[in-house]
Amino acid sequence: MPVDYHHLTQYERCQIHALLHRGLSQRAIARQLGQSPGTLSREMCRNRGQRGYWYEQAQGKAVRRRRAACGVPRKVLGYRTPAKVFREARVPP
């Protein structure tokens, strides 16, 4: 993996969407964005929907994948508020 690796930004996804709809090839788009053709190809495979490549949908899919990969649950079940912890810890007189 190259040292300057980074995720595609929403702006880059918007550019991909616009250039695809202009009829440019994947290689031409990759060259214009300064990305490798493989990066663009993977982006298109991972984030293409039923209607083709749409940058809003692609950004949403990418964000959901990153959140799922980090392993941190998004909803904590059984969370006890500080007030509840305090009440439980109090010793009756």
Buried (B, 14 or more C-beta within 10 A) or exposed (E): EEEEEEEBEBEBBBBBBEBBEEEBEBEBBBBEBEBEBEBBEEBBEEBBEEEEBBBEBBBBBBEEEEEEEEEEEEEEEEEEEEEEEEEEEEEEE
